[in-house]
Amino acid sequence: MMTAEHIKEALSLRYIELIAASNGYKTSSSYPDYGTDLDVIEIGYRTENGRKRYAQTGRELKFQLKATTTNSIT
């Protein structure tokens, strides 16, 4: 059974993965994490013989995610 904190973390992780993938980036995550929740890796391409060849550019971002909710209306 997942705790509320684990559910919030999983939702925030998947949301960022979705945004990254829709913009052409590769993602990598591991569980359990030890400081880094998500790596977002840039993918570039070059044209060889009329075909696109995709490869990692070597640039990446490492994220530590925190999900909180506040239910207060003032």
PDB file of N, CA, C and O in Angstrom:
ATOM      1  N   MET A   1       0.841  -1.177   0.000  1.00  0.00           N
ATOM      2  CA  MET A   1       0.000   0.000   0.000  1.00  0.00           C
ATOM      3  C   MET A   1       0.889   1.244   0.000  1.00  0.00           C
ATOM      4  O   MET A   1       1.864   1.325   0.747  1.00  0.00           O
ATOM      5  N   MET A   2       0.543   2.193  -0.834  1.00  0.00           N
ATOM      6  CA  MET A   2       1.317   3.432  -0.935  1.00  0.00           C
ATOM      7  C   MET A   2       0.791   4.467   0.049  1.00  0.00           C
ATOM      8  O   MET A   2      -0.416   4.607   0.244  1.00  0.00           O
ATOM      9  N   THR A   3       1.716   5.183   0.659  1.00  0.00           N
ATOM     10  CA  THR A   3       1.326   6.280   1.539  1.00  0.00           C
ATOM     11  C   THR A   3       0.946   7.488   0.688  1.00  0.00           C
ATOM     12  O   THR A   3       1.221   7.522  -0.512  1.00  0.00           O
ATOM     13  N   ALA A   4       0.323   8.461   1.306  1.00  0.00           N
ATOM     14  CA  ALA A   4      -0.064   9.681   0.585  1.00  0.00           C
ATOM     15  C   ALA A   4       1.161  10.391   0.020  1.00  0.00           C
ATOM     16  O   ALA A   4       1.104  10.944  -1.078  1.00  0.00           O
ATOM     17  N   GLU A   5       2.262  10.381   0.758  1.00  0.00           N
ATOM     18  CA  GLU A   5       3.494  11.026   0.286  1.00  0.00           C
ATOM     19  C   GLU A   5       4.053  10.315  -0.941  1.00  0.00           C
ATOM     20  O   GLU A   5       4.518  10.967  -1.876  1.00  0.00           O
ATOM     21  N   HIS A   6       4.011   8.977  -0.947  1.00  0.00           N
ATOM     22  CA  HIS A   6       4.490   8.226  -2.106  1.00  0.00           C
ATOM     23  C   HIS A   6       3.617   8.473  -3.335  1.00  0.00           C
ATOM     24  O   HIS A   6       4.129   8.549  -4.452  1.00  0.00           O
ATOM     25  N   ILE A   7       2.313   8.598  -3.138  1.00  0.00           N
ATOM     26  CA  ILE A   7       1.401   8.879  -4.251  1.00  0.00           C
ATOM     27  C   ILE A   7       1.694  10.254  -4.836  1.00  0.00           C
ATOM     28  O   ILE A   7       1.761  10.411  -6.056  1.00  0.00           O
ATOM     29  N   LYS A   8       1.870  11.256  -3.967  1.00  0.00           N
ATOM     30  CA  LYS A   8       2.184  12.610  -4.438  1.00  0.00           C
ATOM     31  C   LYS A   8       3.498  12.633  -5.206  1.00  0.00           C
ATOM     32  O   LYS A   8       3.597  13.282  -6.248  1.00  0.00           O
ATOM     33  N   GLU A   9       4.506  11.932  -4.701  1.00  0.00           N
ATOM     34  CA  GLU A   9       5.807  11.890  -5.374  1.00  0.00           C
ATOM     35  C   GLU A   9       5.692  11.210  -6.737  1.00  0.00           C
ATOM     36  O   GLU A   9       6.271  11.684  -7.715  1.00  0.00           O
ATOM     37  N   ALA A  10       4.952  10.109  -6.809  1.00  0.00           N
ATOM     38  CA  ALA A  10       4.787   9.389  -8.074  1.00  0.00           C
ATOM     39  C   ALA A  10       4.047  10.237  -9.102  1.00  0.00           C
ATOM     40  O   ALA A  10       4.412  10.238 -10.278  1.00  0.00           O
ATOM     41  N   LEU A  11       3.015  10.957  -8.676  1.00  0.00           N
ATOM     42  CA  LEU A  11       2.277  11.825  -9.596  1.00  0.00           C
ATOM     43  C   LEU A  11       3.150  12.964 -10.123  1.00  0.00           C
ATOM     44  O   LEU A  11       3.121  13.267 -11.316  1.00  0.00           O
ATOM     45  N   SER A  12       3.920  13.590  -9.247  1.00  0.00           N
ATOM     46  CA  SER A  12       4.773  14.691  -9.701  1.00  0.00           C
ATOM     47  C   SER A  12       5.872  14.181 -10.625  1.00  0.00           C
ATOM     48  O   SER A  12       6.230  14.852 -11.593  1.00  0.00           O
ATOM     49  N   LEU A  13       6.406  13.006 -10.335  1.00  0.00           N
ATOM     50  CA  LEU A  13       7.430  12.408 -11.189  1.00  0.00           C
ATOM     51  C   LEU A  13       6.879  12.114 -12.579  1.00  0.00           C
ATOM     52  O   LEU A  13       7.509  12.460 -13.578  1.00  0.00           O
ATOM     53  N   ARG A  14       5.721  11.483 -12.652  1.00  0.00           N
ATOM     54  CA  ARG A  14       5.117  11.148 -13.953  1.00  0.00           C
ATOM     55  C   ARG A  14       4.732  12.401 -14.731  1.00  0.00           C
ATOM     56  O   ARG A  14       4.846  12.424 -15.957  1.00  0.00           O
ATOM     57  N   TYR A  15       4.280  13.440 -14.038  1.00  0.00           N
ATOM     58  CA  TYR A  15       3.894  14.683 -14.705  1.00  0.00           C
ATOM     59  C   TYR A  15       5.104  15.320 -15.395  1.00  0.00           C
ATOM     60  O   TYR A  15       5.011  15.740 -16.549  1.00  0.00           O
ATOM     61  N   ILE A  16       6.222  15.392 -14.701  1.00  0.00           N
ATOM     62  CA  ILE A  16       7.421  15.975 -15.293  1.00  0.00           C
ATOM     63  C   ILE A  16       7.953  15.093 -16.410  1.00  0.00           C
ATOM     64  O   ILE A  16       8.443  15.608 -17.415  1.00  0.00           O
ATOM     65  N   GLU A  17       7.869  13.757 -16.256  1.00  0.00           N
ATOM     66  CA  GLU A  17       8.269  12.856 -17.333  1.00  0.00           C
ATOM     67  C   GLU A  17       7.424  13.086 -18.583  1.00  0.00           C
ATOM     68  O   GLU A  17       7.948  13.066 -19.697  1.00  0.00           O
ATOM     69  N   LEU A  18       6.136  13.301 -18.409  1.00  0.00           N
ATOM     70  CA  LEU A  18       5.236  13.565 -19.532  1.00  0.00           C
ATOM     71  C   LEU A  18       5.606  14.855 -20.253  1.00  0.00           C
ATOM     72  O   LEU A  18       5.638  14.888 -21.484  1.00  0.00           O
ATOM     73  N   ILE A  19       5.881  15.904 -19.510  1.00  0.00           N
ATOM     74  CA  ILE A  19       6.264  17.178 -20.112  1.00  0.00           C
ATOM     75  C   ILE A  19       7.587  17.035 -20.865  1.00  0.00           C
ATOM     76  O   ILE A  19       7.719  17.535 -21.982  1.00  0.00           O
ATOM     77  N   ALA A  20       8.553  16.366 -20.271  1.00  0.00           N
ATOM     78  CA  ALA A  20       9.857  16.180 -20.910  1.00  0.00           C
ATOM     79  C   ALA A  20       9.726  15.357 -22.191  1.00  0.00           C
ATOM     80  O   ALA A  20      10.296  15.719 -23.220  1.00  0.00           O
ATOM     81  N   ALA A  21       8.982  14.258 -22.134  1.00  0.00           N
ATOM     82  CA  ALA A  21       8.822  13.390 -23.307  1.00  0.00           C
ATOM     83  C   ALA A  21       8.098  14.103 -24.440  1.00  0.00           C
ATOM     84  O   ALA A  21       8.439  13.909 -25.607  1.00  0.00           O
ATOM     85  N   SER A  22       7.108  14.923 -24.116  1.00  0.00           N
ATOM     86  CA  SER A  22       6.379  15.627 -25.168  1.00  0.00           C
ATOM     87  C   SER A  22       7.227  16.702 -25.838  1.00  0.00           C
ATOM     88  O   SER A  22       6.874  17.193 -26.910  1.00  0.00           O
ATOM     89  N   ASN A  23       8.351  17.072 -25.209  1.00  0.00           N
ATOM     90  CA  ASN A  23       9.264  18.053 -25.789  1.00  0.00           C
ATOM     91  C   ASN A  23      10.538  17.421 -26.341  1.00  0.00           C
ATOM     92  O   ASN A  23      11.497  18.127 -26.655  1.00  0.00           O
ATOM     93  N   GLY A  24      10.552  16.090 -26.461  1.00  0.00           N
ATOM     94  CA  GLY A  24      11.669  15.409 -27.101  1.00  0.00           C
ATOM     95  C   GLY A  24      12.836  15.052 -26.207  1.00  0.00           C
ATOM     96  O   GLY A  24      13.935  14.808 -26.705  1.00  0.00           O
ATOM     97  N   TYR A  25      12.632  15.014 -24.911  1.00  0.00           N
ATOM     98  CA  TYR A  25      13.692  14.664 -23.978  1.00  0.00           C
ATOM     99  C   TYR A  25      13.493  13.242 -23.469  1.00  0.00           C
ATOM    100  O   TYR A  25      12.374  12.729 -23.447  1.00  0.00           O
ATOM    101  N   LYS A  26      14.579  12.618 -23.065  1.00  0.00           N
ATOM    102  CA  LYS A  26      14.547  11.296 -22.472  1.00  0.00           C
ATOM    103  C   LYS A  26      14.603  11.460 -20.956  1.00  0.00           C
ATOM    104  O   LYS A  26      15.250  12.381 -20.457  1.00  0.00           O
ATOM    105  N   THR A  27      13.938  10.581 -20.224  1.00  0.00           N
ATOM    106  CA  THR A  27      13.971  10.651 -18.770  1.00  0.00           C
ATOM    107  C   THR A  27      14.473   9.339 -18.186  1.00  0.00           C
ATOM    108  O   THR A  27      14.371   8.280 -18.805  1.00  0.00           O
ATOM    109  N   SER A  28      15.006   9.435 -17.001  1.00  0.00           N
ATOM    110  CA  SER A  28      15.501   8.267 -16.295  1.00  0.00           C
ATOM    111  C   SER A  28      15.249   8.477 -14.814  1.00  0.00           C
ATOM    112  O   SER A  28      15.532   9.546 -14.273  1.00  0.00           O
ATOM    113  N   SER A  29      14.716   7.454 -14.162  1.00  0.00           N
ATOM    114  CA  SER A  29      14.497   7.546 -12.724  1.00  0.00           C
ATOM    115  C   SER A  29      14.804   6.198 -12.098  1.00  0.00           C
ATOM    116  O   SER A  29      14.786   5.166 -12.768  1.00  0.00           O
ATOM    117  N   SER A  30      15.084   6.225 -10.809  1.00  0.00           N
ATOM    118  CA  SER A  30      15.351   4.979 -10.106  1.00  0.00           C
ATOM    119  C   SER A  30      14.605   4.987  -8.784  1.00  0.00           C
ATOM    120  O   SER A  30      14.346   6.039  -8.200  1.00  0.00           O
ATOM    121  N   TYR A  31      14.270   3.807  -8.332  1.00  0.00           N
ATOM    122  CA  TYR A  31      13.594   3.688  -7.049  1.00  0.00           C
ATOM    123  C   TYR A  31      14.252   2.588  -6.264  1.00  0.00           C
ATOM    124  O   TYR A  31      14.406   1.503  -6.824  1.00  0.00           O
ATOM    125  N   PRO A  32      14.643   2.749  -5.067  1.00  0.00           N
ATOM    126  CA  PRO A  32      14.537   3.978  -4.290  1.00  0.00           C
ATOM    127  C   PRO A  32      15.584   4.990  -4.734  1.00  0.00           C
ATOM    128  O   PRO A  32      16.682   4.628  -5.156  1.00  0.00           O
ATOM    129  N   ASP A  33      15.229   6.240  -4.632  1.00  0.00           N
ATOM    130  CA  ASP A  33      16.171   7.282  -5.038  1.00  0.00           C
ATOM    131  C   ASP A  33      17.024   7.693  -3.855  1.00  0.00           C
ATOM    132  O   ASP A  33      16.611   7.586  -2.700  1.00  0.00           O
ATOM    133  N   TYR A  34      18.195   8.155  -4.158  1.00  0.00           N
ATOM    134  CA  TYR A  34      19.119   8.628  -3.126  1.00  0.00           C
ATOM    135  C   TYR A  34      19.545  10.056  -3.452  1.00  0.00           C
ATOM    136  O   TYR A  34      20.722  10.328  -3.686  1.00  0.00           O
ATOM    137  N   GLY A  35      18.578  10.953  -3.465  1.00  0.00           N
ATOM    138  CA  GLY A  35      18.860  12.358  -3.707  1.00  0.00           C
ATOM    139  C   GLY A  35      18.352  12.861  -5.045  1.00  0.00           C
ATOM    140  O   GLY A  35      17.829  13.972  -5.124  1.00  0.00           O
ATOM    141  N   THR A  36      18.493  12.069  -6.100  1.00  0.00           N
ATOM    142  CA  THR A  36      18.029  12.480  -7.425  1.00  0.00           C
ATOM    143  C   THR A  36      16.815  11.649  -7.796  1.00  0.00           C
ATOM    144  O   THR A  36      16.905  10.426  -7.907  1.00  0.00           O
ATOM    145  N   ASP A  37      15.674  12.309  -7.989  1.00  0.00           N
ATOM    146  CA  ASP A  37      14.453  11.600  -8.336  1.00  0.00           C
ATOM    147  C   ASP A  37      14.331  11.355  -9.829  1.00  0.00           C
ATOM    148  O   ASP A  37      13.819  10.319 -10.255  1.00  0.00           O
ATOM    149  N   LEU A  38      14.805  12.316 -10.632  1.00  0.00           N
ATOM    150  CA  LEU A  38      14.583  12.229 -12.075  1.00  0.00           C
ATOM    151  C   LEU A  38      15.730  12.888 -12.828  1.00  0.00           C
ATOM    152  O   LEU A  38      16.179  13.973 -12.459  1.00  0.00           O
ATOM    153  N   ASP A  39      16.201  12.236 -13.878  1.00  0.00           N
ATOM    154  CA  ASP A  39      17.174  12.813 -14.802  1.00  0.00           C
ATOM    155  C   ASP A  39      16.451  13.098 -16.113  1.00  0.00           C
ATOM    156  O   ASP A  39      15.775  12.225 -16.656  1.00  0.00           O
ATOM    157  N   VAL A  40      16.592  14.312 -16.616  1.00  0.00           N
ATOM    158  CA  VAL A  40      16.041  14.681 -17.924  1.00  0.00           C
ATOM    159  C   VAL A  40      17.230  14.875 -18.850  1.00  0.00           C
ATOM    160  O   VAL A  40      18.089  15.723 -18.607  1.00  0.00           O
ATOM    161  N   ILE A  41      17.271  14.076 -19.922  1.00  0.00           N
ATOM    162  CA  ILE A  41      18.426  14.017 -20.810  1.00  0.00           C
ATOM    163  C   ILE A  41      18.055  14.580 -22.172  1.00  0.00           C
ATOM    164  O   ILE A  41      17.049  14.188 -22.763  1.00  0.00           O
ATOM    165  N   GLU A  42      18.873  15.502 -22.664  1.00  0.00           N
ATOM    166  CA  GLU A  42      18.617  16.109 -23.961  1.00  0.00           C
ATOM    167  C   GLU A  42      18.996  15.136 -25.077  1.00  0.00           C
ATOM    168  O   GLU A  42      20.031  14.471 -25.018  1.00  0.00           O
ATOM    169  N   ILE A  43      18.138  15.067 -26.092  1.00  0.00           N
ATOM    170  CA  ILE A  43      18.365  14.237 -27.271  1.00  0.00           C
ATOM    171  C   ILE A  43      18.513  15.159 -28.475  1.00  0.00           C
ATOM    172  O   ILE A  43      17.659  16.011 -28.724  1.00  0.00           O
ATOM    173  N   GLY A  44      19.590  14.986 -29.211  1.00  0.00           N
ATOM    174  CA  GLY A  44      19.813  15.762 -30.423  1.00  0.00           C
ATOM    175  C   GLY A  44      19.851  14.836 -31.627  1.00  0.00           C
ATOM    176  O   GLY A  44      19.816  13.613 -31.484  1.00  0.00           O
ATOM    177  N   TYR A  45      19.923  15.420 -32.799  1.00  0.00           N
ATOM    178  CA  TYR A  45      20.021  14.585 -33.994  1.00  0.00           C
ATOM    179  C   TYR A  45      20.916  15.247 -35.015  1.00  0.00           C
ATOM    180  O   TYR A  45      21.138  16.457 -34.994  1.00  0.00           O
ATOM    181  N   ARG A  46      21.423  14.422 -35.907  1.00  0.00           N
ATOM    182  CA  ARG A  46      22.165  14.917 -37.058  1.00  0.00           C
ATOM    183  C   ARG A  46      21.702  14.113 -38.257  1.00  0.00           C
ATOM    184  O   ARG A  46      21.192  13.002 -38.110  1.00  0.00           O
ATOM    185  N   THR A  47      21.877  14.665 -39.424  1.00  0.00           N
ATOM    186  CA  THR A  47      21.434  14.001 -40.642  1.00  0.00           C
ATOM    187  C   THR A  47      22.620  13.318 -41.308  1.00  0.00           C
ATOM    188  O   THR A  47      23.638  13.949 -41.595  1.00  0.00           O
ATOM    189  N   GLU A  48      22.474  12.019 -41.549  1.00  0.00           N
ATOM    190  CA  GLU A  48      23.478  11.228 -42.258  1.00  0.00           C
ATOM    191  C   GLU A  48      22.786  10.469 -43.373  1.00  0.00           C
ATOM    192  O   GLU A  48      21.835   9.728 -43.126  1.00  0.00           O
ATOM    193  N   ASN A  49      23.251  10.645 -44.582  1.00  0.00           N
ATOM    194  CA  ASN A  49      22.690   9.952 -45.745  1.00  0.00           C
ATOM    195  C   ASN A  49      21.179  10.139 -45.848  1.00  0.00           C
ATOM    196  O   ASN A  49      20.453   9.207 -46.192  1.00  0.00           O
ATOM    197  N   GLY A  50      20.717  11.337 -45.550  1.00  0.00           N
ATOM    198  CA  GLY A  50      19.305  11.644 -45.659  1.00  0.00           C
ATOM    199  C   GLY A  50      18.447  11.123 -44.519  1.00  0.00           C
ATOM    200  O   GLY A  50      17.222  11.234 -44.573  1.00  0.00           O
ATOM    201  N   ARG A  51      19.057  10.565 -43.498  1.00  0.00           N
ATOM    202  CA  ARG A  51      18.318  10.039 -42.350  1.00  0.00           C
ATOM    203  C   ARG A  51      18.748  10.751 -41.077  1.00  0.00           C
ATOM    204  O   ARG A  51      19.902  11.151 -40.928  1.00  0.00           O
ATOM    205  N   LYS A  52      17.803  10.899 -40.172  1.00  0.00           N
ATOM    206  CA  LYS A  52      18.109  11.504 -38.876  1.00  0.00           C
ATOM    207  C   LYS A  52      18.671  10.439 -37.948  1.00  0.00           C
ATOM    208  O   LYS A  52      18.124   9.342 -37.837  1.00  0.00           O
ATOM    209  N   ARG A  53      19.770  10.775 -37.285  1.00  0.00           N
ATOM    210  CA  ARG A  53      20.371   9.891 -36.278  1.00  0.00           C
ATOM    211  C   ARG A  53      20.258  10.604 -34.932  1.00  0.00           C
ATOM    212  O   ARG A  53      20.771  11.709 -34.750  1.00  0.00           O
ATOM    213  N   TYR A  54      19.585   9.958 -34.008  1.00  0.00           N
ATOM    214  CA  TYR A  54      19.354  10.544 -32.697  1.00  0.00           C
ATOM    215  C   TYR A  54      20.388  10.038 -31.699  1.00  0.00           C
ATOM    216  O   TYR A  54      20.777   8.871 -31.726  1.00  0.00           O
ATOM    217  N   ALA A  55      20.825  10.932 -30.822  1.00  0.00           N
ATOM    218  CA  ALA A  55      21.799  10.555 -29.795  1.00  0.00           C
ATOM    219  C   ALA A  55      21.691  11.535 -28.628  1.00  0.00           C
ATOM    220  O   ALA A  55      21.219  12.661 -28.784  1.00  0.00           O
ATOM    221  N   GLN A  56      22.130  11.091 -27.480  1.00  0.00           N
ATOM    222  CA  GLN A  56      22.156  11.967 -26.318  1.00  0.00           C
ATOM    223  C   GLN A  56      23.246  13.010 -26.520  1.00  0.00           C
ATOM    224  O   GLN A  56      24.328  12.701 -27.018  1.00  0.00           O
ATOM    225  N   THR A  57      22.951  14.255 -26.127  1.00  0.00           N
ATOM    226  CA  THR A  57      23.902  15.345 -26.319  1.00  0.00           C
ATOM    227  C   THR A  57      24.911  15.446 -25.178  1.00  0.00           C
ATOM    228  O   THR A  57      25.928  16.127 -25.304  1.00  0.00           O
ATOM    229  N   GLY A  58      24.632  14.773 -24.074  1.00  0.00           N
ATOM    230  CA  GLY A  58      25.511  14.871 -22.914  1.00  0.00           C
ATOM    231  C   GLY A  58      25.040  15.895 -21.900  1.00  0.00           C
ATOM    232  O   GLY A  58      25.604  15.997 -20.810  1.00  0.00           O
ATOM    233  N   ARG A  59      24.015  16.651 -22.250  1.00  0.00           N
ATOM    234  CA  ARG A  59      23.464  17.628 -21.309  1.00  0.00           C
ATOM    235  C   ARG A  59      22.261  17.004 -20.602  1.00  0.00           C
ATOM    236  O   ARG A  59      21.391  16.406 -21.235  1.00  0.00           O
ATOM    237  N   GLU A  60      22.232  17.153 -19.305  1.00  0.00           N
ATOM    238  CA  GLU A  60      21.103  16.613 -18.558  1.00  0.00           C
ATOM    239  C   GLU A  60      20.845  17.434 -17.311  1.00  0.00           C
ATOM    240  O   GLU A  60      21.730  18.115 -16.793  1.00  0.00           O
ATOM    241  N   LEU A  61      19.618  17.354 -16.847  1.00  0.00           N
ATOM    242  CA  LEU A  61      19.205  18.002 -15.608  1.00  0.00           C
ATOM    243  C   LEU A  61      18.828  16.926 -14.609  1.00  0.00           C
ATOM    244  O   LEU A  61      18.201  15.930 -14.969  1.00  0.00           O
ATOM    245  N   LYS A  62      19.202  17.118 -13.372  1.00  0.00           N
ATOM    246  CA  LYS A  62      18.856  16.183 -12.307  1.00  0.00           C
ATOM    247  C   LYS A  62      17.901  16.900 -11.358  1.00  0.00           C
ATOM    248  O   LYS A  62      18.181  18.000 -10.881  1.00  0.00           O
ATOM    249  N   PHE A  63      16.764  16.252 -11.095  1.00  0.00           N
ATOM    250  CA  PHE A  63      15.733  16.857 -10.265  1.00  0.00           C
ATOM    251  C   PHE A  63      15.538  16.084  -8.972  1.00  0.00           C
ATOM    252  O   PHE A  63      15.591  14.854  -8.949  1.00  0.00           O
ATOM    253  N   GLN A  64      15.314  16.823  -7.904  1.00  0.00           N
ATOM    254  CA  GLN A  64      14.813  16.245  -6.672  1.00  0.00           C
ATOM    255  C   GLN A  64      13.435  16.856  -6.477  1.00  0.00           C
ATOM    256  O   GLN A  64      13.309  18.066  -6.294  1.00  0.00           O
ATOM    257  N   LEU A  65      12.419  16.035  -6.516  1.00  0.00           N
ATOM    258  CA  LEU A  65      11.033  16.515  -6.514  1.00  0.00           C
ATOM    259  C   LEU A  65      10.463  16.538  -5.116  1.00  0.00           C
ATOM    260  O   LEU A  65      10.794  15.711  -4.266  1.00  0.00           O
ATOM    261  N   LYS A  66       9.604  17.501  -4.906  1.00  0.00           N
ATOM    262  CA  LYS A  66       8.885  17.602  -3.645  1.00  0.00           C
ATOM    263  C   LYS A  66       7.450  17.981  -3.987  1.00  0.00           C
ATOM    264  O   LYS A  66       7.217  18.961  -4.693  1.00  0.00           O
ATOM    265  N   ALA A  67       6.495  17.213  -3.492  1.00  0.00           N
ATOM    266  CA  ALA A  67       5.096  17.481  -3.774  1.00  0.00           C
ATOM    267  C   ALA A  67       4.379  17.772  -2.472  1.00  0.00           C
ATOM    268  O   ALA A  67       4.408  16.969  -1.539  1.00  0.00           O
ATOM    269  N   THR A  68       3.738  18.924  -2.416  1.00  0.00           N
ATOM    270  CA  THR A  68       2.944  19.290  -1.245  1.00  0.00           C
ATOM    271  C   THR A  68       1.640  19.887  -1.711  1.00  0.00           C
ATOM    272  O   THR A  68       1.528  20.369  -2.838  1.00  0.00           O
ATOM    273  N   THR A  69       0.673  19.852  -0.854  1.00  0.00           N
ATOM    274  CA  THR A  69      -0.598  20.490  -1.150  1.00  0.00           C
ATOM    275  C   THR A  69      -0.995  21.329   0.057  1.00  0.00           C
ATOM    276  O   THR A  69      -0.737  20.963   1.203  1.00  0.00           O
ATOM    277  N   THR A  70      -1.611  22.433  -0.220  1.00  0.00           N
ATOM    278  CA  THR A  70      -2.119  23.291   0.838  1.00  0.00           C
ATOM    279  C   THR A  70      -3.563  23.595   0.513  1.00  0.00           C
ATOM    280  O   THR A  70      -3.874  24.099  -0.567  1.00  0.00           O
ATOM    281  N   ASN A  71      -4.425  23.296   1.428  1.00  0.00           N
ATOM    282  CA  ASN A  71      -5.855  23.543   1.231  1.00  0.00           C
ATOM    283  C   ASN A  71      -6.303  24.690   2.121  1.00  0.00           C
ATOM    284  O   ASN A  71      -7.019  24.483   3.101  1.00  0.00           O
ATOM    285  N   SER A  72      -5.885  25.882   1.782  1.00  0.00           N
ATOM    286  CA  SER A  72      -6.321  27.029   2.561  1.00  0.00           C
ATOM    287  C   SER A  72      -6.812  28.105   1.613  1.00  0.00           C
ATOM    288  O   SER A  72      -6.153  28.445   0.630  1.00  0.00           O
ATOM    289  N   ILE A  73      -7.956  28.620   1.921  1.00  0.00           N
ATOM    290  CA  ILE A  73      -8.545  29.695   1.121  1.00  0.00           C
ATOM    291  C   ILE A  73      -8.730  30.885   2.051  1.00  0.00           C
ATOM    292  O   ILE A  73      -9.327  30.783   3.122  1.00  0.00           O
ATOM    293  N   THR A  74      -8.196  32.018   1.604  1.00  0.00           N
ATOM    294  CA  THR A  74      -8.329  33.211   2.436  1.00  0.00           C
ATOM    295  C   THR A  74      -9.151  34.253   1.715  1.00  0.00           C
ATOM    296  O   THR A  74      -9.380  35.338   2.250  1.00  0.00           O
TER     297      THR A  74
END
